[in-house]
């Protein structure tokens, strides 16, 4: 059952699992981007720097970061990018930057109704179609699931229909 509580915000009631509240338009953009073929899938970090011959690579969580706030990446100089919103990691020691390379900022995670690693906020496992992985970061990083596979799971979990988000077939 789906119930929209305010414009742009969707709340889904799951029997025996609690509720999920998220920004539907952002989730639709995320699914579309994952299916588009415009992002090169990587593992271990939300975004890894490419070179002249190879594009930057992204974890599925890095894709939603790039959609939500493409100008909030910062180059650590180690081949990886960090991501921050609202100066969340400003003035921290360089050793504390790793979190910004592998986890969603809390405010962005809340916008898509997930925890920082792409897990349910109530701790209940729900990614049945993600080969038993406990969160999106783990599902992405195993290398067994493509962005298209992850997008299919997101469609089901967020109850996104093909009519509101036509499937993209990458070339």
C-alpha positions in Angstrom: 0.0 0.0 0.0 1.3 3.4 -0.9 0.3 6.7 0.6 1.8 10.1 -0.5 2.1 12.3 2.6 3.2 15.5 0.9 4.1 16.6 -2.7 7.1 14.6 -3.9 7.4 12.4 -0.8 6.0 8.9 -0.8 5.4 6.6 2.2 4.9 2.9 1.7 3.5 0.8 4.5 5.0 -2.7 4.6 3.0 -5.2 6.6 5.2 -6.4 9.5 8.2 -4.4 8.2 7.3 -0.8 9.1 7.3 2.2 6.7 9.5 3.6 4.0 9.5 7.4 3.3 11.4 8.7 0.3 11.6 11.3 -2.4 10.0 9.5 -5.4 11.4 11.8 -8.1 15.0 11.3 -6.8 14.6 7.5 -6.7 13.2 7.5 -10.3 16.2 9.6 -11.5 18.5 7.1 -9.7 16.9 4.1 -11.3 17.0 5.7 -14.7 20.7 6.6 -14.3 21.6 3.0 -13.2 19.8 1.6 -16.3 21.2 4.3 -18.7 24.7 2.9 -19.2 26.1 6.4 -18.6 27.8 5.4 -15.4 30.7 2.9 -15.3 30.2 0.5 -12.4 33.0 0.2 -9.8 33.5 -1.3 -6.4 34.8 -0.4 -3.0 34.2 3.3 -3.1 31.3 5.5 -4.2 33.4 7.1 -6.9 36.9 6.3 -8.2 38.9 8.6 -10.4 39.4 7.5 -14.0 42.1 8.7 -16.5 42.4 9.8 -20.1 41.3 6.4 -21.4 38.9 5.3 -18.7 35.9 7.1 -17.1 35.4 7.5 -13.4 33.7 4.5 -11.8 30.8 4.6 -9.4 29.2 2.4 -6.8 25.3 2.4 -7.1 25.3 4.7 -4.1 27.8 7.1 -5.8 25.3 7.3 -8.7 22.6 8.7 -6.4 25.1 11.1 -4.9 26.0 12.4 -8.3 22.4 12.9 -9.2 21.4 14.6 -6.0 24.4 17.0 -5.8 26.9 16.6 -8.6 29.1 19.5 -7.4 29.6 18.1 -3.9 32.4 15.7 -4.8 36.0 16.5 -3.6 39.1 14.8 -4.8 41.2 13.3 -2.0 44.2 13.0 -4.3 44.3 9.2 -3.7 42.3 8.1 -6.7 39.1 8.3 -4.8 36.5 11.0 -4.3 34.7 11.9 -1.2 31.1 13.3 -1.1 29.7 15.7 1.4 26.6 17.8 1.9 26.3 20.7 4.2 30.0 20.6 5.1 29.5 17.3 6.9 33.2 16.4 6.8 34.6 19.9 6.6 37.7 20.5 8.8 38.1 16.8 9.6 41.5 15.1 9.6 42.3 13.4 6.2 42.1 10.0 7.9 38.5 10.6 8.6 37.6 11.1 5.0 37.2 7.4 4.3 33.6 7.6 5.5 32.9 10.2 2.8 34.2 7.8 0.2 32.1 4.8 1.1 28.8 5.9 2.8 25.9 8.2 1.9 25.6 11.3 4.0 22.8 11.0 6.5 20.6 13.7 4.9 20.8 12.1 1.4 20.3 8.6 2.9 17.1 9.9 4.6 15.9 11.4 1.3 15.9 7.9 -0.3 14.7 6.2 2.9 17.9 4.1 3.5 20.9 3.9 5.8 24.4 5.1 4.8 25.3 1.8 3.2 22.0 1.3 1.4 20.4 -0.8 4.2 16.9 -0.5 5.6 16.8 2.0 8.4 15.0 -0.5 10.7 17.7 -3.2 10.1 15.3 -5.7 8.5 16.9 -7.4 5.5 14.8 -6.8 2.3 17.1 -7.1 -0.7 15.8 -10.6 -1.6 16.7 -10.1 -5.2 20.3 -9.0 -4.4 21.6 -12.5 -3.8 21.2 -12.2 -0.1 23.4 -9.2 0.4 22.5 -7.1 3.4 22.8 -3.6 1.7 23.3 -2.0 -1.6 27.0 -1.3 -1.1 27.7 -5.0 -0.5 25.5 -6.0 -3.4 27.3 -3.6 -5.7 30.8 -4.5 -4.6 30.5 -8.3 -5.1 30.7 -7.8 -8.8 27.9 -10.3 -9.4 25.1 -7.7 -9.8 25.0 -5.1 -12.6 23.5 -1.7 -12.2 20.5 -3.0 -14.2 20.1 -5.8 -11.6 20.2 -3.3 -8.7 17.8 -1.0 -10.5 15.3 -3.9 -10.9 15.5 -4.4 -7.1 15.0 -0.7 -6.5 11.9 -0.7 -8.8 10.4 -3.5 -6.7 11.3 -2.1 -3.3 10.1 1.4 -4.0 7.1 0.2 -6.0 8.1 2.2 -9.1 6.1 1.3 -12.2 7.3 1.2 -15.8 4.7 3.8 -16.7 6.2 6.4 -14.3 9.8 5.3 -15.0 10.2 3.6 -18.4 12.9 1.1 -18.5 16.1 2.2 -20.2 17.9 -0.2 -22.4 21.6 0.8 -22.6 23.4 0.4 -25.9 
